[in-house]
């Protein structure tokens, strides 16, 4: 889909409906009705419901990868790189709860080749965190039994924010982001004696 206002409306409607009803229970007619377009006319703007889903999930993963690269490019220090990557991860999930929800829940609804494409993006994203942990271990700054499990734990921690965080909640976004950065460093064993 292009970045036209109409395609943006279609994407937003699909995201909302996939979040509330699920992919399988949402029809193209539902999406069309949400944006004031009859179902058949919707195909002038989007190829299929599957393409909409793939675009939403792929877009979220590409955004996460770009944020990760930008966060770690700002310093060479392994501790700060993990902190900044975690903060970017958590901030994204606090601000994009629907995308996170659909990306997790509807992965099962993706068909090939979309499923393999998204799984490759997810693997690259996890690998970025694992590389940060390994770099910290090699520099003597982190102490972990498994860099892979450590990266999974940090990623899961951040993804959970999408479930409970609310902008008007008791704890503000910046406080959550900071505290989760601290938690990630603890999970990686930053500052633990050998």
N, C-alpha and C positions, 0 to 999 in steps of 0.2 A: 504494500500500500504506500502511496505517496504521502507526503507530509501535508496534504491539503486540509483545510478546516473540516471538510466532510469526512475524510478518512480518519482524522483525529477523533471526530465524534463517534464514528463507527467503532474505532478501537476502544474508546472509553466505554461505550455501551456494552461491547462484548466483554471487556474486563469486568464491569460491574455485574453483568448477568452470569458470567462464568463463576464469579466469586459467590454470588447469592444462590444460584440454582445448580451450578455445576455445568460442565461442558456438555455432557450427554443430554441433559434436560433442557438445554437452550437450543432453540432453532434459529435458522437464519431469519425467519419471519419475526421472531421475538426481537432480534437485533435490529431489524429494519423498523419495526414498530417503535422501538426506543429512540430512534433518530428521525422518525417521520418519513421513512422510505418503505414502500411496499417490498416484500421479500424478494420477488424476482428482479426488481430494479437495483437491489443491493449488489447484485453480481456485476454491475457496471463499475463498482468501486472495490470489490474484493473477490478473489477467485473462489474461496470456499471457507467454510467455518474452520476447517483444519488449518488453512493458511493463516487465519486470524489468530488461532491458538498458538501456532508455531511462531508467528511474528511477535506475539506478546512475550512468550517465554524466552525466545532468542534475544529480543530487545533487552529484556531484563538482565540476561546473562552478559550481553555485550556491555551494558552500562556498568555492571559490577566489575567486569574485567578492566574497563577503562578507569574506573575509580580506584581500583587496586593499583594499577600501574602509576597513576598520578600520585597516590599516597606514598608509595615506596620510593619514588624518584626524588623525593625531597630531602633524603638523608641517607648516609651510608651506615649509620649505627644500627646494628641488628635489633636492639631493643626498641628503639624509636620506630624502625620500619614495621615491626610487628604491631606496635601500638597504633600507628597511623593506618595500617591496613585494616586492623580490627575496627577502629573508629569509623572508617569509611564504610565498612561492611555493616556495622550496626546502624549508622545514620541512614544508609540506603533502606534498610529493613524497617526503620521507624517511619520513614517518609513514604515508602512504597509497599504498604501492607497488602494491598490487593494483588499486586504483581507477585509478591513473595508467596502469598497463599495459592494463587493459581499455578505458579511455577512449581510448587511442591505437590499440590494435590492432583493437578491435571497432567503431570508428566506421563502418567499411565495412559492418557488419551491420545498422546502423540503417535502418529504413524510414521513409518519409514518414508523418506530418509530423515524427516524432522527429528525423530527420537534420537537417532545416532548423532546428529549434529548437536543437539542440546546436551546429550551426555558427554560429548567431547568438550564442549564449552565448560560444563560443570567440572570435568576432570582437570582442565587447565586451570580453573579458578582454585580448586583445592590444591593443586600442585604448587601454585604460587604461595599459598600459606605454608605448605610443607617445606618449600625451599627457604622461606624466611626462618622457620624453626631450625632447619638444618644449619643454616648460616650462623644462627645464634649459638647452637651447640658447638660448632667448629670454632667459634670465637671465644668459647668458654663463658658465654653469657647466659645460656639456657641449659637446663638439665632435665631431660625427658627420657622415658623408656622407649617411646615410639613417636617419631615426628609425624607419622601419618595419623595416629590416634589423637595426637595433640591438635593437629590441624582440623580434624573432624570435630573435636570438642569445641574448638573456638568457633568454627562455622555454625555448628548447631546452637551454640550460645547466642550468637548474633541473629540467627534465623528465628529464634524464639521471640525476639523483640516484636516481630510482626504480629504475633498472636495477642500480646497483652498491652503494648504501648498505645497510648492515646495522647494527642496533642494537649488536651485539657486535663490530663491526669496529674496526679500528685507529684510525680518526678518529671522534670523537664528533659527535653531531648539532649541538651548538652551534658547534663548530669549523668544521664544514662550512658551516653557515648563515652564519657570519661571513665566511669566506673567499669564498664565492660572492657575498656582498654586495660585497666588495672587487672581485671579478672583474667584476661588473656595472658598477661605477663606472668601471673601466678601459675596458670595452667602450664605455661612453658617453663616454669621453674626459674624465672629470672631472679637473680640474687640469692639462690639457694647455695649453701656451701657444698663443695665437692665431697 
